[in-house]
Amino acid sequence: MPRRPLPVPPAAALTAVAVALAGCGGGARSSTATPVVDHGTVRIAVPSETPSFNPYSAFGAGPARYAYDSLVNVTADGALVSGLATSWQATTTTATFTLRRGVTCSDGTALTASAVARALTYAGDPANQLAGARTILPSVPFTATADDTAGTVSATTTAPYPFLTRTLGLLPIVCPAGLDRPQSLDRTTAGTGPYVLTRYAAGGPYEFAVREGYTWGPDGATTATPGQPARIVISVLPQDSTAANLLLTGGVNIATVHGPDRARLTGHGLTAADAATVVGLTFFNQRPGRQLGDPAVRRALVAALDRRGLANVAVGGTGRPAADFGAAGTLCHADLAAANLPAQDAADALRADGWTRTAEGRLAKDGRPLRLRLITSSELGPTLPSVAELMARTWTALGADVRLVSESLPALVNAMYQTGDFDVVIGSTPGFALPVGFIPFFSGPPPAQGLNFAGVANPEYDALVAQALQETDTAGCDTWNRAAAALFRSADALPIADGHSTVYGCRTAFATGFGGAVIPTSIRLHR
């Protein structure tokens, strides 16, 4: 769900660019019908700052794709293609990858199997507390070994895990120079990727320069293809409306836009790629001392909500309540929420749990009022503050004392992973491509030892996950879905709406991966 800190500056840096470039408002003309531009500059807008470009941090995973490679890559239809590895094989306990010959790090050194094994070991070491790496790697311990002569890297887990190629294989590989000085990774890059970070400024922009001689991208992609930009400039634009305006005027070449602003971009010759999302993924803090540790309270709060009304607010129109924790199209996705969420009279349920109304009309139990700190961030989605406001109104009418807080994303991340000072947090996410991705968020230790920031403890979920981990690939989908259903019944989390975001391009063509992530080697700039 999370990423980045610090207040975001306005888009002043892009104003001159918007004037200087021709716009993309030319009716139905395709923005990529013109010849390609060699050695050009592509300007990309993102809604969030990146305080650390370390690909293993909670913030660096997104921009990591410009400067780092993984052993394998996943296409839009879910197929695996080559990356740093040309071949691979896996069981539920072992995985072996054969490296491509001739791969070099950005400092010119050759990438060896030992270097890859070192990166896997470093990223997987719990002592390093690398939140970003934990969201990718298996949730069970593993050891990595290398054979530099054969050019192979192998990993062995201590317990069965069904998706080793799609976890170990997707970790961005940091080269030895970066692992020797891990603090340097916040502001510099040390990978094998198609670009190198050349400029970092607090709040952006961030600039990347292309690497000459790069030939080991997804399925053998290179940076020598005509139209591949020589320079990538990423600027922070927190408002969808600003990003939409600059797409139309040519001020940016690529931007992701959510919600109603998409309507303004139709029919203007922009390229577009849709990505399914879950809007408003909501967690309830169950850590010791928090009132939502009581499952009866969580169930009552969820039962009180108008899911259809929340979904309409979340998507800025007619919305569909989310069916699952992950986005539509992800592995094992199913229609689980409606049949498993609590359906009861919220007021009656709270009375049965011992809550009574005070003279002021507030709910209290054993002399303690029901107080909720509800936090979200517009940087995770422009409609989320409105979703939170509707939730707060519902729960206030029920008798809760709700404090509604709209945070910067860094403050929200700090509350989740550092202070724990929240009761309800609302974010948006494509979820995970695999059901195993949710495990550390719904089980295991809280930060800093783990990622279970809401302190979820659901024995039924844990037992079913243990069973699913014994089953291979999609054969375990029924078990994974029963595990997710247990989370819904316990009101451990609540996805609000099935939605989608759209990545738009002005005079650019590109391909996207999971969640709408632009694949750097696919970008082509046109006149």
Secondary structure as GFF3:
##gff-version 3
##sequence-region A 1 527
A	DSSP	three_ten_helix	12	14	.	.	.	ID=ss1
A	DSSP	alpha_helix	15	20	.	.	.	ID=ss2
A	DSSP	beta_strand	41	46	.	.	.	ID=ss3
A	DSSP	alpha_helix	64	67	.	.	.	ID=ss4
A	DSSP	beta_strand	72	74	.	.	.	ID=ss5
A	DSSP	beta_strand	80	82	.	.	.	ID=ss6
A	DSSP	beta_strand	85	90	.	.	.	ID=ss7
A	DSSP	beta_strand	94	99	.	.	.	ID=ss8
A	DSSP	alpha_helix	113	124	.	.	.	ID=ss9
A	DSSP	three_ten_helix	126	128	.	.	.	ID=ss10
A	DSSP	alpha_helix	131	134	.	.	.	ID=ss11
A	DSSP	beta_strand	142	147	.	.	.	ID=ss12
A	DSSP	beta_strand	152	157	.	.	.	ID=ss13
A	DSSP	three_ten_helix	168	170	.	.	.	ID=ss14
A	DSSP	alpha_helix	176	180	.	.	.	ID=ss15
A	DSSP	three_ten_helix	182	186	.	.	.	ID=ss16
A	DSSP	beta_strand	195	200	.	.	.	ID=ss17
A	DSSP	beta_strand	206	210	.	.	.	ID=ss18
A	DSSP	three_ten_helix	218	220	.	.	.	ID=ss19
A	DSSP	beta_strand	231	236	.	.	.	ID=ss20
A	DSSP	alpha_helix	240	249	.	.	.	ID=ss21
A	DSSP	beta_strand	254	257	.	.	.	ID=ss22
A	DSSP	three_ten_helix	259	265	.	.	.	ID=ss23
A	DSSP	beta_strand	271	284	.	.	.	ID=ss24
A	DSSP	three_ten_helix	291	293	.	.	.	ID=ss25
A	DSSP	alpha_helix	295	304	.	.	.	ID=ss26
A	DSSP	alpha_helix	307	315	.	.	.	ID=ss27
A	DSSP	beta_strand	320	321	.	.	.	ID=ss28
A	DSSP	alpha_helix	337	340	.	.	.	ID=ss29
A	DSSP	alpha_helix	346	352	.	.	.	ID=ss30
A	DSSP	beta_strand	356	357	.	.	.	ID=ss31
A	DSSP	beta_strand	363	365	.	.	.	ID=ss32
A	DSSP	beta_strand	368	369	.	.	.	ID=ss33
A	DSSP	beta_strand	371	376	.	.	.	ID=ss34
A	DSSP	three_ten_helix	378	380	.	.	.	ID=ss35
A	DSSP	alpha_helix	384	398	.	.	.	ID=ss36
A	DSSP	beta_strand	401	406	.	.	.	ID=ss37
A	DSSP	alpha_helix	409	414	.	.	.	ID=ss38
A	DSSP	pi_helix	415	419	.	.	.	ID=ss39
A	DSSP	beta_strand	424	429	.	.	.	ID=ss40
A	DSSP	three_ten_helix	435	438	.	.	.	ID=ss41
A	DSSP	alpha_helix	439	442	.	.	.	ID=ss42
A	DSSP	alpha_helix	459	468	.	.	.	ID=ss43
A	DSSP	three_ten_helix	473	476	.	.	.	ID=ss44
A	DSSP	alpha_helix	477	489	.	.	.	ID=ss45
A	DSSP	beta_strand	493	494	.	.	.	ID=ss46
A	DSSP	beta_strand	497	505	.	.	.	ID=ss47
A	DSSP	beta_strand	508	509	.	.	.	ID=ss48
A	DSSP	three_ten_helix	514	516	.	.	.	ID=ss49
A	DSSP	three_ten_helix	520	522	.	.	.	ID=ss50
A	DSSP	beta_strand	524	525	.	.	.	ID=ss51
###
